[in-house]
Amino acid sequence: MNDGEVFHEKQRLELCAIHALNNVLQERVFTKETADDICKRLAPQCVVNPHRSMLGTGNYDVNVIMAALQSRELAAVWWDKRRTVQNLCLTKVQGFILNVPSRVSLGIVSLPLRRRHWLAVCMVNGQYYNLDSKLKNPVCIGGEAELRSFLREQLAPEVAEMLLVVRQEVEEDGSWLSPDNPGTDSL
């Protein structure tokens, strides 16, 4: 990857959690094999691992994402949707991993089903990008104001969730939350 390029893994199997991790980190760090190893560590005695698809195609849960980030001295902070995104101290957040409802398709045929999908958002060269692995290319969101608007829109569905990707010390001291706006106003 050249300077100025945006790293963007595209969707394969049910590996959106791995793609979201790599996209938010802007490099290929995690693979299906490393995620499967994390699953085994999380549930060593289980014949059917509860942290991934029984079919072995991925579909990793939030525990795998959190453990993967911890292995890089990062943390995932679960965003309380009762807070407004104005409360975020963006300078302390390395990126975002969102879990959103997504349409299911078989090739070009879209099915009337929705499943959960992990996607990443992070800043590259001063601009925030939507790095959803289902997109053909990264989509530039823009600056802070556009990011906050994008996050509000993504979090509007009741089932959507967001993780803040931060350094472990930022998680511990809570500095990802702007001291100016500590309330729990709605989005």
Secondary structure, 3 states (H helix, E strand, C coil): CCCCCCCCCCCCCECHHHHHHHHHHCCCCCCHHHHHHHHHHHCCCCCCCCCCCCCCCECCCHHHHHHHHHCCCEEEEECCCCCCHHHECHHHCCEEEEEEEEEEEECCEEEEEEEEEEEEEEEECCEEEECCCCCCCCEEEECHHHHHHHHHHHHCCCCCEEEEEEEHHHHHHCCCECCCCCCCCCC
